[in-house]
Amino acid sequence: MFTGIIESLGIVKNIVQEGENYHITIESDFTKELKIDQSVAHDGVCLTTVHVNGNEYTVTAIKETLDKSNFKFLKIGNTINLERAMILGARLDGHIVQGHVDQTAICTGVSEEDGSWFFDFEYDTTLNNITIEKGSITINGVSLTVVNSKENTFSVAIIPYTFEHTNFHTFKKGTIVNLEFDVIGKYVAKLLKK
């Protein structure tokens, strides 16, 4: 379980393909605090730590993860948003984030407006995911509020701190991002279908 409040930025140091799996090695400033089997969200994807060495650790992404996330496009040197699993009893500053990416979206616009940044996204609605105005959305692991919600598009506004301390500052038109839709909204949508 995560909150969508990014703890650190990591750098992809190595990617090794084994069958359909990717073993991804990441450099992080909290690596020395990690233990084998701990969960870390990587651009919103919950992955298990399988190896720790100095300031680098390794996780494995399976085919299901690669199919649903932007990890199939990951390259050495990429910067990714990191968040360790929340501690029971800590404040839930973002919203309930499972680390289970539902699908990807494409960034269709980036604009700066009076000190804030606006990002527009488009996603495939055939997977039956929805956004609602002022609802929660997780983009690359960042807990955000939806604005301009439409059938297959939405926008988010980013404050300068979030822009600087997440990989949002690397986004441009065409960037593929990971989406996790609000878990409560997903349950409501499923119940309404029945």
BAVOTI-355343 format. One record per residue (C-alpha): residue in one letter; x, y, z negated. Coordinates in steps of 0.001 Angstrom, whole numbers. Each point is the difference from the previous one (the first is absolute). Layout:
<tormis>
@aa=A, u=X, v=Y, w=Z
...
</tormis>
This chain:
<tormis>
@aa=M, u=0, v=0, w=0
@aa=F, u=1254, v=3452, w=947
@aa=T, u=-1124, v=3622, w=-261
@aa=G, u=1119, v=1495, w=3308
@aa=I, u=2400, v=2384, w=-1740
@aa=I, u=3352, v=-486, w=1741
@aa=E, u=2884, v=-593, w=-2362
@aa=S, u=2939, v=115, w=2380
@aa=L, u=1086, v=-104, w=3620
@aa=G, u=1902, v=-3078, w=1156
@aa=I, u=2220, v=-524, w=3027
@aa=V, u=-219, v=-3159, w=2092
@aa=K, u=3542, v=-1422, w=58
@aa=N, u=-541, v=-3326, w=1772
@aa=I, u=-2705, v=-2093, w=1681
@aa=V, u=522, v=-3716, w=596
@aa=Q, u=-2607, v=-1997, w=1910
@aa=E, u=-512, v=-3614, w=-1055
@aa=G, u=-2744, v=-1722, w=1968
@aa=E, u=-2962, v=2377, w=-224
@aa=N, u=1229, v=1596, w=-3228
@aa=Y, u=2058, v=3171, w=-466
@aa=H, u=2457, v=206, w=-2912
@aa=I, u=330, v=3730, w=-649
@aa=T, u=2790, v=1489, w=-2115
@aa=I, u=-625, v=3419, w=-1525
@aa=E, u=2222, v=2465, w=-1816
@aa=S, u=-1773, v=1668, w=-2912
@aa=D, u=923, v=2046, w=-3045
@aa=F, u=-2005, v=-2350, w=-2266
@aa=T, u=1447, v=-3289, w=1323
@aa=K, u=2035, v=-603, w=-3176
@aa=E, u=-3265, v=-63, w=-1983
@aa=L, u=-1568, v=-2661, w=2249
@aa=K, u=-218, v=-3698, w=-764
@aa=I, u=-656, v=-2902, w=2343
@aa=D, u=-3779, v=-577, w=507
@aa=Q, u=-968, v=3624, w=-746
@aa=S, u=-2469, v=1670, w=2351
@aa=V, u=829, v=3230, w=1794
@aa=A, u=-2200, v=1870, w=2481
@aa=H, u=1902, v=878, w=3201
@aa=D, u=-1915, v=2560, w=2078
@aa=G, u=-3033, v=-1445, w=-1766
@aa=V, u=873, v=-3673, w=592
@aa=C, u=383, v=-2021, w=-3197
@aa=L, u=3037, v=-2282, w=346
@aa=T, u=1864, v=-2175, w=-2501
@aa=T, u=3628, v=640, w=-862
@aa=V, u=1956, v=-3148, w=950
@aa=H, u=3614, v=1189, w=-367
@aa=V, u=1802, v=2855, w=-1777
@aa=N, u=3572, v=1073, w=752
@aa=G, u=1410, v=3288, w=-1339
@aa=N, u=-2236, v=2833, w=1209
@aa=E, u=-1701, v=-2165, w=2650
@aa=Y, u=-2782, v=-2563, w=-253
@aa=T, u=-1706, v=-2311, w=2471
@aa=V, u=-3648, v=-822, w=641
@aa=T, u=-1656, v=-2302, w=2526
@aa=A, u=-2862, v=1018, w=2291
@aa=I, u=-2024, v=-2864, w=1502
@aa=K, u=-1884, v=-56, w=3320
@aa=E, u=-3295, v=1166, w=-1616
@aa=T, u=1797, v=3073, w=-1348
@aa=L, u=1691, v=709, w=3322
@aa=D, u=-3305, v=-377, w=1876
@aa=K, u=-1886, v=2476, w=-2226
@aa=S, u=2701, v=2571, w=-726
@aa=N, u=2540, v=2197, w=1742
@aa=F, u=2811, v=-2277, w=-1210
@aa=K, u=261, v=-1570, w=3465
@aa=F, u=1461, v=3380, w=1080
@aa=L, u=2382, v=335, w=-2977
@aa=K, u=3611, v=880, w=835
@aa=I, u=3217, v=199, w=-1974
@aa=G, u=348, v=3543, w=-1359
@aa=N, u=-3759, v=589, w=-347
@aa=T, u=-1142, v=1744, w=-3175
@aa=I, u=-2854, v=-1696, w=-1853
@aa=N, u=-2190, v=1027, w=-2934
@aa=L, u=516, v=-2133, w=-3120
@aa=E, u=-2129, v=-546, w=-3081
@aa=R, u=497, v=-2630, w=-2679
@aa=A, u=-3064, v=-1724, w=-1447
@aa=M, u=-1871, v=2095, w=-2552
@aa=I, u=455, v=-599, w=-3710
@aa=L, u=-3136, v=-947, w=-1927
@aa=G, u=-1062, v=2964, w=-2121
@aa=A, u=1669, v=2589, w=2249
@aa=R, u=-1961, v=2843, w=1592
@aa=L, u=-1639, v=-784, w=3331
@aa=D, u=1050, v=3239, w=1707
@aa=G, u=-981, v=-1049, w=3536
@aa=H, u=-2673, v=-2653, w=533
@aa=I, u=-163, v=-3797, w=-166
@aa=V, u=2368, v=-1265, w=2700
@aa=Q, u=435, v=-3728, w=530
@aa=G, u=2949, v=88, w=2355
@aa=H, u=-2043, v=-1947, w=2573
@aa=V, u=212, v=1932, w=3262
@aa=D, u=-3212, v=-313, w=2031
@aa=Q, u=1271, v=1290, w=3333
@aa=T, u=2081, v=2676, w=1668
@aa=A, u=-909, v=3415, w=1356
@aa=I, u=1693, v=2375, w=2403
@aa=C, u=856, v=3581, w=-912
@aa=T, u=-1702, v=2223, w=2561
@aa=G, u=964, v=3390, w=-1380
@aa=V, u=2219, v=1817, w=-2504
@aa=S, u=-445, v=3653, w=-934
@aa=E, u=1242, v=2350, w=-2695
@aa=E, u=-2544, v=2407, w=-1431
@aa=D, u=875, v=2544, w=-2694
@aa=G, u=2390, v=-2257, w=-1921
@aa=S, u=-1909, v=-3248, w=414
@aa=W, u=261, v=-2654, w=2686
@aa=F, u=-2920, v=-1591, w=1845
@aa=F, u=296, v=-3417, w=1619
@aa=D, u=-2602, v=-1498, w=2339
@aa=F, u=-346, v=-3763, w=495
@aa=E, u=-1922, v=-2320, w=2296
@aa=Y, u=-741, v=-3660, w=-778
@aa=D, u=-1762, v=-3019, w=1515
@aa=T, u=-3556, v=-300, w=-1363
@aa=T, u=-546, v=-3563, w=1255
@aa=L, u=1551, v=-1203, w=-3276
@aa=N, u=-3007, v=1534, w=-1843
@aa=N, u=1988, v=2348, w=-2228
@aa=I, u=-1421, v=3438, w=-716
@aa=T, u=971, v=3295, w=-1560
@aa=I, u=-2309, v=2437, w=-1758
@aa=E, u=392, v=3728, w=-542
@aa=K, u=1945, v=645, w=-3245
@aa=G, u=510, v=-3754, w=-443
@aa=S, u=3344, v=-1641, w=-754
@aa=I, u=2375, v=-1415, w=2611
@aa=T, u=3516, v=-1371, w=-299
@aa=I, u=2405, v=930, w=2819
@aa=N, u=3435, v=-1635, w=-149
@aa=G, u=-663, v=-593, w=-3684
@aa=V, u=-965, v=3610, w=-793
@aa=S, u=-3342, v=582, w=-1755
@aa=L, u=-1825, v=2776, w=1865
@aa=T, u=-3417, v=1603, w=438
@aa=V, u=-1778, v=-285, w=3344
@aa=V, u=-1142, v=3147, w=1821
@aa=N, u=-1719, v=290, w=3388
@aa=S, u=-1231, v=-3602, w=-176
@aa=K, u=-1432, v=-1155, w=3326
@aa=E, u=-736, v=-3389, w=1544
@aa=N, u=3597, v=-923, w=841
@aa=T, u=1985, v=3056, w=-1097
@aa=F, u=767, v=1907, w=-3166
@aa=S, u=2472, v=2523, w=-1362
@aa=V, u=1904, v=535, w=-3235
@aa=A, u=1574, v=3102, w=-1514
@aa=I, u=3446, v=-302, w=-1576
@aa=I, u=1552, v=2373, w=-2516
@aa=P, u=3683, v=934, w=496
@aa=Y, u=1157, v=-2299, w=-2845
@aa=T, u=-1601, v=-3058, w=1622
@aa=F, u=1312, v=1042, w=3413
@aa=E, u=3575, v=196, w=-1314
@aa=H, u=-28, v=-3035, w=-2338
@aa=T, u=-1634, v=-2570, w=2311
@aa=N, u=648, v=-1038, w=3567
@aa=F, u=-2813, v=2292, w=1194
@aa=H, u=2740, v=2467, w=985
@aa=T, u=1038, v=-2513, w=2708
@aa=F, u=-3492, v=-284, w=1542
@aa=K, u=-688, v=1369, w=3447
@aa=K, u=-2647, v=-556, w=2635
@aa=G, u=88, v=-3717, w=834
@aa=T, u=1358, v=-1222, w=-3350
@aa=I, u=-1624, v=-3304, w=-1051
@aa=V, u=-965, v=-115, w=-3695
@aa=N, u=-1427, v=-2555, w=-2415
@aa=L, u=-3540, v=465, w=-1325
@aa=E, u=-1579, v=-1494, w=-3088
@aa=F, u=-3634, v=1011, w=-267
@aa=D, u=-1592, v=598, w=-3389
@aa=V, u=-688, v=-3378, w=-1658
@aa=I, u=-3335, v=1158, w=-1458
@aa=G, u=-1125, v=1249, w=3407
@aa=K, u=948, v=-3340, w=1567
@aa=Y, u=-2182, v=-1907, w=-2489
@aa=V, u=-2932, v=2380, w=512
@aa=A, u=296, v=-291, w=3804
@aa=K, u=42, v=-3819, w=-237
@aa=L, u=-3040, v=-70, w=-2305
@aa=L, u=-1952, v=2317, w=2324
@aa=K, u=704, v=-2356, w=2925
@aa=K, u=-1690, v=-2837, w=-1885
</tormis>
